[in-house]
Amino acid sequence: MSRQQRAEIDAMVRRPQPEAPRSVEEIRAGFRAMMGEMIVPTGIRTRTATLGHRPAVLVEPVGTPKAGTILYFHGGSYVVGSPETAMSLTGNLVTKTGFRAFSLDYRLAPEYPFPAAIEDGVSAYRALLDSGEGPSAIAFAGDSAGGGLTVTTCLAAREAGLPMPAAIVAFSPGLDMTRTGESMDTKASIDPFFTREGLEHTGTMYLAGQDPQQPMLSPATLADLTGFPPMLLQAGTNEILLDDSTRMATRAREAGVDVILDITADVPHVFQAFAGVLDEGDEALDRAALFLSQHIRASGTKRTSAG
């Protein structure tokens, strides 16, 4: 644990907020630039693929992958991001577990608002199942908005009559579009990334007039998690979305779901992306990799290419 590392990361990401709301193009360009600074591990190979009706990037370890698949959902408030911006996270999960990962290029708002991203997630999961991968060999993982998609894609898959995946790993997930968690206010002065106003700006693009008071938009307070797979929720204490994870963990526990709530002190939103420069990021990814390795079971499945 390094206080100096945590302080340096905080100073790096604590950039002045523009006075006026930025355009979608400005937000996307800024996010690409920031995530382009993250360290992508060596020891992986990538290629473009198609999963369902959407592009994806297949990330594999050098050598022979272990049987099993991580379906990864990138972050970006449903407005920005891509498989490339999440490559530090996806690459680390692949190298630390030995499993392959498909990182999905789901549709983004405002061009494609709710529920387009969820529909793409279900389509991708269905494509993996149709390719011969068993549900016990597939885990969902994601960060921020993508962490939210790990949960809402499960909800939609269950509604569609699909089997549940083996596990969920969510890094700083966004799970409440009503923004009613206490941390929205109690952590406002120390979150280096987000403000309530900023989240409302991008959230309005995703909602497109929809009422956030529904399970697919605010699962931390409204979703029925009965029958969900084991969940690992990781978050930092320096983020206004902290209570999205804490309330989701409570809801999962009350529904009889195995859940691990993994909170790291004095680190920001999706601190795992800083692996390689922040010890806590590497350690959290180690714990996530162990969780995935414990739950993904590929025996008895027919493994084929989905791309």
C-alpha positions as a Markdown table, in Angstrom:
| # | Residue | x | y | z |
|---|---|---|---|---|
| 1 | Met | 0.0 | 0.0 | 0.0 |
| 2 | Ser | 1.5 | 3.3 | -1.0 |
| 3 | Arg | 0.1 | 6.6 | 0.2 |
| 4 | Gln | 2.5 | 8.4 | -2.2 |
| 5 | Gln | 1.2 | 6.5 | -5.2 |
| 6 | Arg | -2.4 | 7.2 | -4.2 |
| 7 | Ala | -1.6 | 10.9 | -3.8 |
| 8 | Glu | 0.1 | 11.0 | -7.2 |
| 9 | Ile | -2.8 | 9.3 | -9.0 |
| 10 | Asp | -5.2 | 11.7 | -7.3 |
| 11 | Ala | -3.2 | 14.7 | -8.4 |
| 12 | Met | -2.9 | 13.4 | -12.0 |
| 13 | Val | -6.6 | 12.8 | -12.5 |
| 14 | Arg | -7.9 | 15.9 | -10.5 |
| 15 | Arg | -8.1 | 18.1 | -13.6 |
| 16 | Pro | -10.0 | 21.5 | -13.7 |
| 17 | Gln | -13.6 | 21.0 | -14.6 |
| 18 | Pro | -14.9 | 23.1 | -17.6 |
| 19 | Glu | -17.4 | 25.8 | -16.7 |
| 20 | Ala | -19.8 | 24.8 | -19.5 |
| 21 | Pro | -20.9 | 21.2 | -20.3 |
| 22 | Arg | -18.6 | 19.7 | -22.9 |
| 23 | Ser | -19.9 | 18.3 | -26.2 |
| 24 | Val | -20.1 | 14.6 | -26.8 |
| 25 | Glu | -17.0 | 14.9 | -29.1 |
| 26 | Glu | -15.0 | 16.7 | -26.5 |
| 27 | Ile | -15.9 | 14.2 | -23.8 |
| 28 | Arg | -15.0 | 11.2 | -26.0 |
| 29 | Ala | -11.7 | 12.8 | -27.1 |
| 30 | Gly | -10.7 | 13.5 | -23.5 |
| 31 | Phe | -11.6 | 10.0 | -22.3 |
| 32 | Arg | -9.6 | 8.5 | -25.1 |
| 33 | Ala | -6.6 | 10.6 | -24.2 |
| 34 | Met | -6.8 | 9.8 | -20.5 |
| 35 | Met | -7.2 | 6.1 | -21.0 |
| 36 | Gly | -4.4 | 6.1 | -23.6 |
| 37 | Glu | -2.1 | 6.8 | -20.7 |
| 38 | Met | -2.9 | 3.5 | -18.9 |
| 39 | Ile | -0.4 | 0.7 | -19.0 |
| 40 | Val | -1.5 | -2.3 | -21.2 |
| 41 | Pro | 0.3 | -5.5 | -20.1 |
| 42 | Thr | 2.5 | -7.4 | -22.4 |
| 43 | Gly | 1.7 | -11.1 | -23.0 |
| 44 | Ile | -1.5 | -10.6 | -24.8 |
| 45 | Arg | -2.6 | -10.8 | -28.5 |
| 46 | Thr | -5.7 | -9.1 | -29.9 |
| 47 | Arg | -7.8 | -9.3 | -33.0 |
| 48 | Thr | -11.1 | -7.9 | -34.1 |
| 49 | Ala | -14.2 | -10.1 | -33.9 |
| 50 | Thr | -18.0 | -9.9 | -34.1 |
| 51 | Leu | -20.2 | -11.0 | -31.2 |
| 52 | Gly | -23.9 | -11.0 | -31.9 |
| 53 | His | -24.4 | -8.0 | -34.2 |
| 54 | Arg | -21.6 | -5.8 | -32.7 |
| 55 | Pro | -17.9 | -5.5 | -33.2 |
| 56 | Ala | -15.7 | -6.8 | -30.4 |
| 57 | Val | -12.0 | -7.2 | -29.6 |
| 58 | Leu | -10.8 | -10.7 | -28.7 |
| 59 | Val | -8.0 | -10.5 | -26.1 |
| 60 | Glu | -6.0 | -13.7 | -25.5 |
| 61 | Pro | -2.9 | -14.6 | -23.5 |
| 62 | Val | 0.1 | -15.5 | -25.5 |
| 63 | Gly | 0.2 | -19.3 | -25.7 |
| 64 | Thr | -2.8 | -21.5 | -25.2 |
| 65 | Pro | -5.7 | -19.9 | -23.4 |
| 66 | Lys | -7.5 | -21.8 | -20.6 |
| 67 | Ala | -11.0 | -23.0 | -21.4 |
| 68 | Gly | -13.4 | -20.2 | -20.4 |
| 69 | Thr | -14.4 | -16.7 | -21.5 |
| 70 | Ile | -14.7 | -13.3 | -20.0 |
| 71 | Leu | -17.3 | -11.1 | -21.6 |
| 72 | Tyr | -16.1 | -7.6 | -20.9 |
| 73 | Phe | -18.0 | -4.3 | -20.9 |
| 74 | His | -16.0 | -1.1 | -21.0 |
| 75 | Gly | -16.8 | 2.0 | -19.0 |
| 76 | Gly | -17.6 | 5.5 | -20.1 |
| 77 | Ser | -21.0 | 6.6 | -18.8 |
| 78 | Tyr | -22.7 | 4.9 | -21.8 |
| 79 | Val | -21.5 | 7.8 | -23.9 |
| 80 | Val | -17.8 | 7.3 | -24.4 |
| 81 | Gly | -15.2 | 4.5 | -24.4 |
| 82 | Ser | -14.4 | 1.4 | -26.5 |
| 83 | Pro | -12.7 | -1.9 | -26.1 |
| 84 | Glu | -9.4 | 0.0 | -26.7 |
| 85 | Thr | -9.9 | 2.4 | -23.8 |
| 86 | Ala | -10.4 | -0.5 | -21.4 |
| 87 | Met | -7.5 | -2.6 | -22.7 |
| 88 | Ser | -5.4 | -2.1 | -19.5 |
| 89 | Leu | -8.2 | -3.7 | -17.5 |
| 90 | Thr | -9.1 | -6.5 | -20.0 |
| 91 | Gly | -5.5 | -7.2 | -20.7 |
| 92 | Asn | -4.7 | -7.6 | -17.0 |
| 93 | Leu | -7.6 | -9.9 | -16.4 |
| 94 | Val | -6.5 | -12.1 | -19.3 |
| 95 | Thr | -2.9 | -12.3 | -18.3 |
| 96 | Lys | -3.8 | -12.9 | -14.6 |
| 97 | Thr | -6.4 | -15.7 | -15.3 |
| 98 | Gly | -5.3 | -17.3 | -18.6 |
| 99 | Phe | -8.8 | -17.0 | -20.0 |
| 100 | Arg | -9.7 | -15.2 | -23.2 |
| 101 | Ala | -11.9 | -12.1 | -23.1 |
| 102 | Phe | -14.2 | -10.6 | -25.6 |
| 103 | Ser | -14.5 | -6.8 | -25.1 |
| 104 | Leu | -17.7 | -5.7 | -26.6 |
| 105 | Asp | -18.1 | -2.5 | -28.6 |
| 106 | Tyr | -21.7 | -1.8 | -27.6 |
| 107 | Arg | -23.7 | 1.1 | -28.9 |
| 108 | Leu | -23.4 | 4.4 | -27.2 |
| 109 | Ala | -25.7 | 7.3 | -26.3 |
| 110 | Pro | -26.8 | 9.8 | -27.3 |
| 111 | Glu | -27.0 | 8.2 | -30.8 |
| 112 | Tyr | -28.2 | 4.9 | -29.2 |
| 113 | Pro | -29.7 | 5.5 | -25.8 |
| 114 | Phe | -31.2 | 3.0 | -23.2 |
| 115 | Pro | -31.7 | 0.1 | -23.7 |
| 116 | Ala | -29.4 | -0.3 | -26.7 |
| 117 | Ala | -26.3 | -1.2 | -24.7 |
| 118 | Ile | -28.2 | -3.8 | -22.7 |
| 119 | Glu | -29.6 | -5.3 | -25.9 |
| 120 | Asp | -26.1 | -5.6 | -27.3 |
| 121 | Gly | -24.9 | -7.3 | -24.1 |
| 122 | Val | -27.6 | -9.9 | -24.3 |
| 123 | Ser | -26.9 | -10.5 | -28.0 |
| 124 | Ala | -23.2 | -11.0 | -27.3 |
| 125 | Tyr | -23.9 | -13.4 | -24.5 |
| 126 | Arg | -26.4 | -15.3 | -26.7 |
| 127 | Ala | -23.7 | -15.5 | -29.4 |
| 128 | Leu | -21.2 | -17.1 | -27.0 |
| 129 | Leu | -23.8 | -19.6 | -25.9 |
| 130 | Asp | -24.7 | -20.4 | -29.5 |
| 131 | Ser | -21.1 | -20.9 | -30.3 |
| 132 | Gly | -20.9 | -23.8 | -27.9 |
| 133 | Glu | -19.6 | -22.1 | -24.8 |
| 134 | Gly | -21.4 | -23.3 | -21.7 |
| 135 | Pro | -22.8 | -20.7 | -19.2 |
| 136 | Ser | -20.6 | -22.1 | -16.5 |
| 137 | Ala | -17.6 | -21.2 | -18.7 |
| 138 | Ile | -18.6 | -17.5 | -19.1 |
| 139 | Ala | -18.2 | -14.6 | -16.7 |
| 140 | Phe | -19.3 | -11.0 | -17.1 |
| 141 | Ala | -16.8 | -8.3 | -16.1 |
| 142 | Gly | -16.9 | -4.5 | -16.6 |
| 143 | Asp | -16.0 | -1.1 | -15.2 |
| 144 | Ser | -18.1 | 1.9 | -14.4 |
| 145 | Ala | -21.0 | 1.9 | -16.8 |
| 146 | Gly | -19.7 | -1.4 | -18.0 |
| 147 | Gly | -19.9 | -2.6 | -14.5 |
| 148 | Gly | -23.5 | -1.7 | -14.5 |
| 149 | Leu | -24.0 | -3.6 | -17.7 |
| 150 | Thr | -22.7 | -6.8 | -16.0 |
| 151 | Val | -25.8 | -6.6 | -13.8 |
| 152 | Thr | -28.4 | -5.3 | -16.2 |
| 153 | Thr | -27.3 | -7.7 | -19.0 |
| 154 | Cys | -27.9 | -10.5 | -16.4 |
| 155 | Leu | -31.3 | -9.2 | -15.7 |
| 156 | Ala | -32.2 | -9.0 | -19.4 |
| 157 | Ala | -30.7 | -12.4 | -20.1 |
| 158 | Arg | -32.9 | -13.9 | -17.3 |
| 159 | Glu | -36.0 | -12.2 | -18.8 |
| 160 | Ala | -35.1 | -13.8 | -22.1 |
| 161 | Gly | -34.9 | -17.2 | -20.6 |
| 162 | Leu | -31.1 | -17.5 | -20.9 |
| 163 | Pro | -29.0 | -19.3 | -18.2 |
| 164 | Met | -27.0 | -17.2 | -15.9 |
| 165 | Pro | -23.2 | -16.8 | -16.4 |
| 166 | Ala | -20.8 | -18.2 | -13.9 |
| 167 | Ala | -19.9 | -15.0 | -12.2 |
| 168 | Ile | -19.9 | -11.2 | -12.3 |
| 169 | Val | -17.0 | -8.9 | -11.6 |
| 170 | Ala | -17.7 | -5.2 | -11.5 |
| 171 | Phe | -15.2 | -2.4 | -11.0 |
| 172 | Ser | -16.8 | 0.8 | -9.6 |
| 173 | Pro | -20.1 | -0.1 | -11.2 |
| 174 | Gly | -22.7 | 2.5 | -12.0 |
| 175 | Leu | -25.9 | 0.9 | -10.7 |
| 176 | Asp | -28.3 | 3.8 | -9.8 |
| 177 | Met | -29.4 | 6.3 | -12.4 |
| 178 | Thr | -31.6 | 8.0 | -9.7 |
| 179 | Arg | -28.3 | 9.1 | -8.0 |
| 180 | Thr | -29.8 | 8.7 | -4.6 |
| 181 | Gly | -26.8 | 7.1 | -2.8 |
| 182 | Glu | -25.5 | 9.1 | 0.2 |
| 183 | Ser | -22.0 | 9.0 | -1.3 |
| 184 | Met | -23.2 | 11.2 | -4.1 |
| 185 | Asp | -23.0 | 14.0 | -1.5 |
| 186 | Thr | -20.6 | 12.7 | 1.2 |
| 187 | Lys | -17.8 | 11.9 | -1.4 |
| 188 | Ala | -18.4 | 15.0 | -3.6 |
| 189 | Ser | -15.5 | 16.9 | -2.2 |
| 190 | Ile | -12.9 | 14.1 | -2.7 |
| 191 | Asp | -14.0 | 12.4 | -5.9 |
| 192 | Pro | -11.4 | 13.5 | -8.5 |
| 193 | Phe | -13.4 | 12.4 | -11.5 |
| 194 | Phe | -17.1 | 13.0 | -11.1 |
| 195 | Thr | -19.5 | 15.6 | -10.1 |
| 196 | Arg | -23.3 | 15.2 | -9.8 |
| 197 | Glu | -23.7 | 17.7 | -12.6 |
| 198 | Gly | -21.3 | 15.8 | -14.9 |
| 199 | Leu | -23.1 | 12.5 | -14.3 |
| 200 | Glu | -26.5 | 14.2 | -14.9 |
| 201 | His | -25.1 | 15.6 | -18.2 |
| 202 | Thr | -24.2 | 12.2 | -19.6 |
| 203 | Gly | -27.0 | 10.4 | -17.8 |
| 204 | Thr | -29.5 | 12.5 | -19.6 |
| 205 | Met | -28.1 | 11.3 | -22.9 |
| 206 | Tyr | -28.4 | 7.7 | -21.9 |
| 207 | Leu | -31.9 | 8.1 | -20.4 |
| 208 | Ala | -33.4 | 9.9 | -23.4 |
| 209 | Gly | -36.5 | 10.8 | -21.3 |
| 210 | Gln | -36.9 | 7.4 | -19.6 |
| 211 | Asp | -37.8 | 7.3 | -15.9 |
| 212 | Pro | -34.7 | 6.1 | -14.0 |
| 213 | Gln | -36.9 | 4.5 | -11.5 |
| 214 | Gln | -36.8 | 1.0 | -13.1 |
| 215 | Pro | -34.6 | -2.0 | -12.4 |
| 216 | Met | -32.7 | -1.9 | -15.7 |
| 217 | Leu | -31.6 | 1.7 | -14.9 |
| 218 | Ser | -31.3 | 1.5 | -11.1 |
| 219 | Pro | -30.7 | -2.1 | -10.1 |
| 220 | Ala | -28.9 | -1.2 | -6.9 |
| 221 | Thr | -32.3 | -0.1 | -5.5 |
| 222 | Leu | -34.9 | -1.8 | -7.6 |
| 223 | Ala | -33.7 | -5.1 | -9.2 |
| 224 | Asp | -34.7 | -8.6 | -8.1 |
| 225 | Leu | -31.4 | -10.5 | -8.0 |
| 226 | Thr | -32.9 | -13.9 | -7.3 |
| 227 | Gly | -30.9 | -16.6 | -9.0 |
| 228 | Phe | -27.9 | -14.3 | -9.8 |
| 229 | Pro | -24.4 | -15.8 | -10.0 |
| 230 | Pro | -21.7 | -15.0 | -7.5 |
| 231 | Met | -20.7 | -11.3 | -7.6 |
| 232 | Leu | -17.5 | -9.4 | -6.9 |
| 233 | Leu | -18.0 | -5.6 | -6.5 |
| 234 | Gln | -14.9 | -3.5 | -6.2 |
| 235 | Ala | -14.9 | 0.2 | -5.5 |
| 236 | Gly | -12.8 | 3.0 | -3.8 |
| 237 | Thr | -13.7 | 5.2 | -1.0 |
| 238 | Asn | -12.9 | 8.4 | -3.0 |
| 239 | Glu | -15.8 | 8.1 | -5.4 |
| 240 | Ile | -19.4 | 9.4 | -5.4 |
| 241 | Leu | -20.6 | 6.1 | -6.9 |
| 242 | Leu | -19.4 | 4.1 | -3.8 |
| 243 | Asp | -22.9 | 3.5 | -2.5 |
| 244 | Asp | -23.9 | 2.0 | -5.9 |
| 245 | Ser | -21.7 | -0.9 | -4.9 |
| 246 | Thr | -22.6 | -1.0 | -1.2 |
| 247 | Arg | -26.3 | -1.0 | -1.8 |
| 248 | Met | -26.0 | -3.6 | -4.6 |
| 249 | Ala | -24.1 | -5.9 | -2.2 |
| 250 | Thr | -26.8 | -5.6 | 0.4 |
| 251 | Arg | -29.5 | -6.3 | -2.2 |
| 252 | Ala | -27.6 | -9.3 | -3.5 |
| 253 | Arg | -27.1 | -10.7 | 0.0 |
| 254 | Glu | -30.8 | -10.3 | 0.8 |
| 255 | Ala | -31.6 | -12.2 | -2.4 |
| 256 | Gly | -29.4 | -15.1 | -1.3 |
| 257 | Val | -26.6 | -14.3 | -3.8 |
| 258 | Asp | -23.0 | -15.0 | -3.0 |
| 259 | Val | -21.4 | -11.5 | -3.0 |
| 260 | Ile | -18.0 | -10.0 | -2.1 |
| 261 | Leu | -17.9 | -6.3 | -1.5 |
| 262 | Asp | -14.2 | -5.2 | -1.9 |
| 263 | Ile | -13.6 | -1.6 | -0.9 |
| 264 | Thr | -10.1 | 0.0 | -1.1 |
| 265 | Ala | -9.3 | 3.1 | 0.9 |
| 266 | Asp | -8.3 | 6.4 | -0.6 |
| 267 | Val | -8.5 | 5.4 | -4.3 |
| 268 | Pro | -10.6 | 6.8 | -7.1 |
| 269 | His | -13.2 | 5.5 | -9.5 |
| 270 | Val | -11.9 | 2.4 | -11.5 |
| 271 | Phe | -8.5 | 2.6 | -9.7 |
| 272 | Gln | -7.7 | -0.8 | -11.2 |
| 273 | Ala | -7.0 | 0.9 | -14.5 |
| 274 | Phe | -3.8 | 2.3 | -12.9 |
| 275 | Ala | -2.3 | -1.1 | -12.5 |
| 276 | Gly | 1.5 | -0.8 | -13.0 |
| 277 | Val | 1.7 | 2.5 | -11.2 |
| 278 | Leu | -0.7 | 1.9 | -8.3 |
| 279 | Asp | -0.1 | -1.1 | -6.1 |
| 280 | Glu | -3.7 | -1.2 | -5.0 |
| 281 | Gly | -4.8 | -1.5 | -8.7 |
| 282 | Asp | -2.6 | -4.6 | -9.2 |
| 283 | Glu | -3.7 | -6.1 | -6.0 |
| 284 | Ala | -7.4 | -5.6 | -6.7 |
| 285 | Leu | -6.9 | -7.2 | -10.2 |
| 286 | Asp | -5.2 | -10.1 | -8.5 |
| 287 | Arg | -8.3 | -10.6 | -6.3 |
| 288 | Ala | -10.6 | -10.3 | -9.3 |
| 289 | Ala | -8.6 | -12.8 | -11.2 |
| 290 | Leu | -8.7 | -15.3 | -8.3 |
| 291 | Phe | -12.5 | -14.8 | -8.1 |
| 292 | Leu | -12.9 | -15.5 | -11.8 |
| 293 | Ser | -10.6 | -18.5 | -11.7 |
| 294 | Gln | -12.6 | -20.0 | -8.8 |
| 295 | His | -16.0 | -19.7 | -10.6 |
| 296 | Ile | -15.4 | -20.3 | -14.3 |
| 297 | Arg | -15.8 | -24.0 | -15.0 |
| 298 | Ala | -15.3 | -25.1 | -18.6 |
| 299 | Ser | -15.5 | -28.9 | -18.2 |
| 300 | Gly | -18.0 | -30.5 | -20.6 |
| 301 | Thr | -18.4 | -27.5 | -22.9 |
| 302 | Lys | -17.8 | -27.4 | -26.6 |
| 303 | Arg | -15.3 | -24.6 | -27.3 |
| 304 | Thr | -15.6 | -22.9 | -30.7 |
| 305 | Ser | -14.7 | -19.5 | -32.0 |
| 306 | Ala | -17.5 | -16.8 | -31.6 |
| 307 | Gly | -15.9 | -14.3 | -33.8 |
